[in-house]
Amino acid sequence: MSLVLAAVMPHPPLLIPEVGRADLGKVKNTQAAMREASRQIAAVQPETIVMITPHGPVLRDTPVLMAGEEMQGNFGAFGVPQVRLKARIDGELAGNVALAAREKGIGVVMQNSALDMLDHGASVPLYYLQEAGTGRQCLVITFAFLSYRELYRFGEAIQEAVRVTGRRAVVVASGDLSHRLIPGGPAGFNPRGREFDELLVEHLRYYRVEEILGMDQKLVSAAGECGLRSIAIMLGSLTGMAVEPRILSYEGPFGVGYLVALFIPQAKEHKSHGY
């Protein structure tokens, strides 16, 4: 089997109804898109969700793969500990990702702990995926602060591992866009935040991989984002495929950009960007 779908999903805890409450109405487009994306992911019946998160244990030059038996999480940090999630870890796929990455010169850390906890970068998308009836088996990966092209190559390793393992898999890039869209936003305000979000969404809409990997670092820094590295890995996992992008929603009412998008592989093109 192989990678059958990929997605970008945001992870604000306020998307959890018990957390967001009255504020949910201000992100109704995002919530509707999360449910639609999750419905479409469930429809392709994936065996494993590969979740790329920016909020797990982040290392400078080494991605971290969760390799225990099960991960659990709750939203106690946001006042609702009764909302709980758990997922089996696909240990076989984790091992093959590590092997494929090392063959590309990218080291990985395998975290195998009875205390493995789902961070909110993983648990918010997983809440909607499990609501739709999927996401009970996952491989959760925290990105590293490698270059975007190295992260793209790591994504290629994920694709190779999915193929070798024989999984029917979906890759989800969890990440929010600029945190600086409005005065009083969580990371302050920078007018370039909106510029970054509009440019990245446009590049994704037309699947401009090279332009995304080569985005101006001054613009990226000004935006204060946490999603571009997850997206770079996701793009690498789709290497060699013809891809149909579908932007389902984008909004930023609280000063953080929330993007929901699907990327549907059509057929092999038998080529790679060669990063």
C-alpha positions in Angstrom: 0.0 0.0 0.0 1.0 3.7 0.0 0.3 7.2 1.0 -3.3 7.9 0.0 -3.9 11.4 1.2 -2.2 14.3 3.0 -3.6 17.3 4.9 -2.7 20.5 6.6 -4.6 21.1 9.9 -4.4 23.8 12.5 -4.2 23.0 16.2 -5.8 25.8 18.4 -7.3 24.2 21.5 -10.3 26.5 21.1 -11.4 24.2 18.3 -12.3 21.6 21.0 -15.9 22.5 21.8 -15.5 22.1 25.5 -12.5 24.5 25.4 -13.7 27.0 22.8 -17.3 27.3 23.9 -18.6 30.8 22.8 -15.5 31.4 20.7 -16.2 28.5 18.5 -18.6 30.7 16.4 -15.7 32.9 15.4 -13.9 29.9 13.8 -16.9 28.1 12.4 -15.4 27.9 9.0 -12.3 26.2 10.4 -14.3 23.8 12.4 -16.5 22.9 9.4 -13.4 22.4 7.3 -11.8 20.2 10.0 -14.8 18.0 10.0 -14.9 17.9 6.2 -11.2 17.0 6.0 -11.6 14.4 8.6 -14.6 12.9 6.8 -12.6 12.7 3.6 -9.6 11.1 5.4 -11.9 8.6 7.1 -13.4 7.7 3.7 -10.1 6.5 2.3 -9.8 4.1 5.3 -6.2 4.7 6.3 -4.5 2.1 8.5 -2.2 4.8 10.1 -2.2 8.5 10.4 1.3 10.0 10.3 1.0 13.2 12.4 3.7 15.8 12.2 3.6 18.2 15.2 5.6 21.3 16.2 4.7 20.9 19.9 6.3 17.6 21.0 9.9 17.3 22.0 11.6 19.5 19.4 15.4 19.0 18.8 17.6 21.2 16.6 18.7 18.7 14.0 16.8 15.4 14.8 13.2 14.6 14.3 11.6 12.6 17.2 9.4 9.6 16.5 7.1 8.2 19.2 7.8 4.5 19.4 6.0 3.1 22.4 2.8 1.1 22.3 0.2 3.9 22.9 -0.1 7.6 23.3 -2.6 9.4 25.4 -3.6 13.0 25.9 -6.2 15.3 27.4 -7.0 19.0 27.5 -6.4 19.5 31.2 -4.0 22.3 30.4 -7.0 24.1 28.8 -9.5 23.4 31.7 -11.2 20.3 30.4 -9.2 17.2 31.6 -12.3 15.0 30.9 -11.7 15.3 27.1 -9.3 12.5 26.5 -7.7 10.9 23.5 -5.6 7.8 22.9 -4.1 6.1 19.9 -1.9 3.0 19.2 1.5 3.8 17.9 2.5 2.1 14.6 5.9 0.9 15.8 6.7 -1.0 12.7 6.2 2.1 10.6 8.3 4.1 13.1 11.2 1.7 12.7 11.1 1.9 8.9 10.9 5.7 8.9 14.0 5.7 11.1 15.9 3.4 8.7 14.8 5.3 5.6 15.8 8.6 7.1 19.2 7.4 8.1 19.8 6.2 4.6 19.2 9.8 3.6 21.7 11.1 6.2 19.0 12.3 8.6 19.3 10.9 12.2 16.2 10.4 14.3 15.4 9.9 18.0 13.0 7.1 18.9 11.2 8.1 22.1 9.9 4.9 23.7 8.2 5.8 27.0 5.2 4.7 29.0 4.6 8.4 29.6 4.2 9.3 25.9 1.6 12.1 25.8 -0.1 13.6 22.9 0.7 17.4 22.7 -2.0 19.7 21.5 -0.4 19.9 18.0 -1.3 16.3 17.6 -4.4 16.0 19.8 -6.5 18.8 18.2 -6.4 17.3 14.7 -6.7 13.8 16.2 -9.9 14.9 18.1 -11.6 15.6 14.7 -10.2 12.5 13.0 -11.4 10.2 15.8 -14.8 12.0 15.8 -14.9 11.0 12.1 -14.1 7.4 12.9 -10.4 7.2 12.1 -7.0 7.9 13.7 -6.9 5.0 16.2 -3.4 4.1 15.0 -0.9 6.8 14.5 2.8 7.6 14.1 3.4 10.9 15.8 6.6 12.8 14.7 8.0 16.0 16.0 9.9 18.0 13.4 13.4 19.3 13.9 14.9 22.7 13.1 16.6 21.4 9.9 16.4 23.3 6.7 13.2 23.0 4.7 14.9 21.0 2.0 16.3 18.5 4.6 12.8 18.3 6.1 11.5 17.6 2.6 14.0 14.7 2.3 12.7 13.4 5.6 9.2 13.5 4.2 10.6 11.4 1.3 11.8 8.9 3.9 8.3 8.7 5.3 6.9 7.9 1.9 9.5 5.1 1.4 8.8 3.7 4.9 5.0 3.7 4.2 5.7 1.7 1.0 8.0 -0.8 2.6 5.8 -1.3 5.6 2.7 -1.8 3.3 0.6 0.7 5.1 -2.4 2.6 3.8 -1.4 5.9 5.3 -2.4 9.6 5.5 0.1 12.3 6.5 -1.2 15.2 8.5 0.9 18.4 8.8 -0.3 20.0 12.0 0.6 23.7 12.2 -0.7 27.2 12.5 0.3 30.0 10.2 1.3 33.5 11.3 0.7 34.3 15.0 1.0 38.1 14.3 -2.0 38.9 12.2 -3.7 41.6 14.4 -2.7 44.0 17.1 -3.0 42.2 20.5 -2.3 38.8 18.8 -0.5 36.1 20.8 2.9 37.0 19.4 2.3 40.7 18.8 1.5 42.2 15.5 3.5 42.4 12.3 2.0 43.5 9.0 4.1 40.9 7.2 2.2 38.1 9.0 -0.8 38.6 6.6 1.6 38.7 3.7 3.2 35.4 4.7 -0.2 33.7 5.1 -1.5 34.9 1.8 1.6 33.8 -0.1 1.8 30.4 1.5 -1.9 29.6 0.9 -1.5 30.7 -2.7 1.6 28.5 -3.2 -0.2 25.6 -1.7 -3.3 26.3 -3.8 -1.2 25.8 -6.9 1.2 23.3 -5.4 4.3 25.4 -5.9 6.7 23.2 -3.9 9.9 24.9 -4.9 8.5 28.3 -3.9 7.4 27.0 -0.5 10.8 25.5 0.3 12.5 28.7 -0.8 10.4 31.2 1.0 12.1 34.4 2.1 13.5 33.7 5.6 13.0 37.3 6.7 9.3 37.0 5.8 9.0 33.6 7.6 10.6 35.1 10.7 8.4 38.1 10.7 5.3 36.0 10.5 5.9 34.0 13.7 4.5 30.8 12.3 4.7 27.2 13.5 3.5 25.3 10.5 6.0 25.6 7.6 8.3 22.8 8.8 5.4 20.4 9.2 4.3 21.4 5.7 7.8 20.8 4.2 7.8 17.2 5.6 4.3 16.6 4.2 5.3 17.9 0.8 8.3 15.5 0.8 6.0 12.6 1.6 4.2 13.4 -1.7 7.3 13.5 -3.8 7.0 11.9 -7.3 3.2 12.2 -7.3 0.8 14.3 -9.2 -1.2 16.1 -6.5 -4.5 17.8 -6.5 -4.6 20.5 -3.7 -7.9 21.6 -2.1 -7.9 24.6 0.2 -10.9 24.0 2.4 -10.7 27.1 4.6 -8.4 29.9 5.9 -9.2 32.4 8.6 -7.5 34.2 11.5 -9.9 36.0 13.8 -7.7 35.8 16.9 -4.5 36.8 15.2 -3.3 33.3 14.3 -3.8 31.9 10.8 -5.8 28.7 10.6 -5.5 26.7 7.3 -7.3 23.5 6.5 -6.3 21.8 3.2 -6.2 18.4 1.5 -3.6 17.1 -0.9 -4.8 14.2 -3.0 -2.3 12.0 -4.8 -3.4 11.3 -8.3 -0.7 9.1 -9.9 3.1 8.6 -9.9 5.1 11.0 -12.0 8.3 9.0 -11.5 10.4 12.0 -10.6 11.7 13.7 -7.5 12.9 17.2 -6.6 16.1 15.5 -5.5 16.7 17.6 -2.4 
